[in-house]
Amino acid sequence: MLITTLNDLPLESVSHNPDIKKKVFVRNGELGPITQFARHVFQPGDVAPGHSHQDMGEIFYVLSGTLTLAVDGTISTHRPGTSIALLPNEDHELSNQTDENLVLLTIGARMEPNS
């Protein structure tokens, strides 16, 4: 069993943009194919630049704020209560284009590449 409490977790920088901070509940190797379960905070103007993962799917759940998401060139906005699941090789960019913080829960999982 792995039990973590948000307040006990350290803040870490996100690899795609060190200004974006996260707290990681589950790390790669701790639970089968799960590569990460984390809470990310995007301050106003923060962007995780476009990227894709060959062997990982991701789920984003908007806790607060507004997520602007570009997936394979299609831009959409998402508000609290929205979940977005991405397959391997889907190019995606996440940003906060508002004047309030954006808070996301994210889950990454190893999976077969999408053809």
Order of alpha helices (4+ residues) and beta strands (2+ residues): beta-beta-beta-beta-beta-beta-beta-beta-beta-beta
